C-alpha cells in the first residue's frame, strides 16, 4: 500500500489510527482537500506487535510482521471508506487519495511524510467542561512541535466516566452504575 513517489500538486496529509478522533480528522481532511483541490494523503504508522517486548516475554499469536502490515493496510482502507460515506461526497467531488500504511514510530513517520504537505491533520479529544484533560496525544504534541507544515487538530468529544479509569467515547449511550447502586441514583 505504500508508494515511493510523492504526488504532484498541493497535498494535505492526515494521520489515522482507528480512533474516533482520527475518523473525525479524516472526515475534515476529506472536505478540506476537496475545497482546495488537493491530493489527500492518508497515513497510518504501525509497529510490529512484538516491538518493545522483552526477549523472554511470550510472543503474541499473530502471524508476524506480514500480518501486522496487512492489518494496517486494512485499517487505512476501512477508515477511508467510512469517511467517504460519512462525508457524503460524490465520486466526482472526492479528492485524489494516496493511502499509506508505514512501519515505524508514529510521530517520526508522520513528521517525515508531512514534508512538502500544505497541511497535517490529526485527531484530538475534548473533555466536557474543559478541565485538565490533555486534548492531544503525545504523537500529536510531537507533530505540533516539529511539523514542517501547519497542523490542524480536529477534536472529538469524549465522555469522562467516574467508574472507568479511561475515557469512554460516546459511541452508544449506556448507564454506568457502581455495585449496589441503582442506575440513575444519586450514588453515581
N, C-alpha and C positions, 0 to 999 in steps of 0.2 A: 504494500500500500504506500510505501514511501517512494519519493521520486527525487532524483538529484537536481533536476532542472527547476529553477525558480520561475514562476510565471512572470510574463512581461506585463507592464502596466501597474496601475495602482493596486495595492493589496492590503486587505485587513486580515489580521490573524486572531484567532480565538482559541483558547486552551480549554479542553474538555476533560472531565474525569468521571463522568457518570452521575454527578450530584445534581440536585435540583438547581443549585446556584449556577453550575456550568451550563445547564439546559437553558436557563434564563439568559445567560450571557450569549449563548449560541443563537437564540431567537433574536436578540437585539442585534448581534453582528450580522445575521442574515438580512435584516431590514436595512441596516446601515450600508452594507455592501451593495444592496440593490439601489439605494438612493445615490451612492457615489459611483455606481457602475464599476465597482472594484471586484477583483477576484477575492473570494473568501477562502483563506487557508485555515483548515480545522486541524489542530494538533492535539494528540493525546500522548503524553510521555508515560511510559510504563517501565517498571523494573521487574526483573525475574522474581518469581515467588521465593526463591532461595536466597536472595540478596539480604545481607545483614544477619544471617543465621550463623550460629556457632557451628563449627565442623562436626561436633558431636550431637547436635540437635537433630531430632527426627526430620526427615525430609517430607515436604508436602506430597500428596498423592497426585499432583498434577503431572502431566506427561512431559514437562520440561519447558525449555525456552521457546520451542516452536509453538506449543500450545498456548503459552503466555502471549506470544506475538499474534496468533490468530484471535485470541480473546480481545486483545487491544484493538485490532482492526474491526472486529465485530462491534465493539463499543462505539467506535467512531461512526461507523455506518449507521447503527441504530440511532445514535444521537442526532445525526444529520436528518435522517428520515423523520424522526419525531418532531424536530424543529421545523422542518419544511411543512409538515402537516399542521403544527400549532400556529405558524405564521400565516398560513393560507395563501402563500404566494403561488401564483400560477406558473406553469412551466417556463413560459417566455419571460416572466418577470424575475425569475431566480438568477442570482449571480453565478458566475463560473465557480466551481468548487475545486479545491486542492486538498485532499484528505491525507493525513499522515499519522501513523502510529510509530513512534520513535522510542527505542530503548534508551533509557538514561534517567538521570535525576531531573525531576520536573522543572525546577527553576532554571537549570542550565539549558535544557532542551528548549524551553520557551524563549529564553533570552537569546540563544543562538539563532533560532528560527525567526525572531522578531526583527532581525537586521534587515533594513530596507522596507519594512512594512509602514504603512501610513498610521496604523493604529493596532494596539494589542488590547484585546478584550478578554477579561477574566470575570469569574463569578465570585460573589461575596455574600455574606449573610447579614441580616439586620435583626436585632432582638427587639421585642416590643418594649417601648418606653425608653429606649437608649440603654442606659446603664453602662457597665464596664465591659460588655461583650465586645470582643475583638471582631470587627466586621470582615476582615480578610485573613486568609490563611498565611502561613509562613512563606509558601511559594509565591502568593500574590504580593506579599511585602517585599520579597527579594526582587520581583519584577518591577514593582513601583520604584525601588531604589536604583535599579541599574538598567532599566529598559532603554534601548536605543531609539524609541519612538514614544509618542503619547500613549498612555494607558487608561482604559476605561474599566472600572469595576462596576459590574451590574449586580445590584443587591437583590436578594431573595429573602422574604420574611421567614423567621424561624420562631417556633413556639418553645419557650423555656419551660421545662417541667420540673416542679419541685420533687417529684417522685423519682425521676430518672436522672442519672449523672450527666448525660449528654443531651444536647438539644434535639428536639424532635421536629422534623419538617412536617408541616400540616398537610400531609398527603390525603388523609381521610380523618374526619372527626372521630374522636373517641373519648370516653370518660375514664379518667385515671382515678384510682382510689387507693388509700392505704388499707392495710389489713385491719379489719374490724370496723372500718368506716363505710358508710353507705355512699355511693356516688351522689354528689350534689350536696353532701352535708358540710357543715362549717369546719369539720376537722381537716379538710383539704386546705 
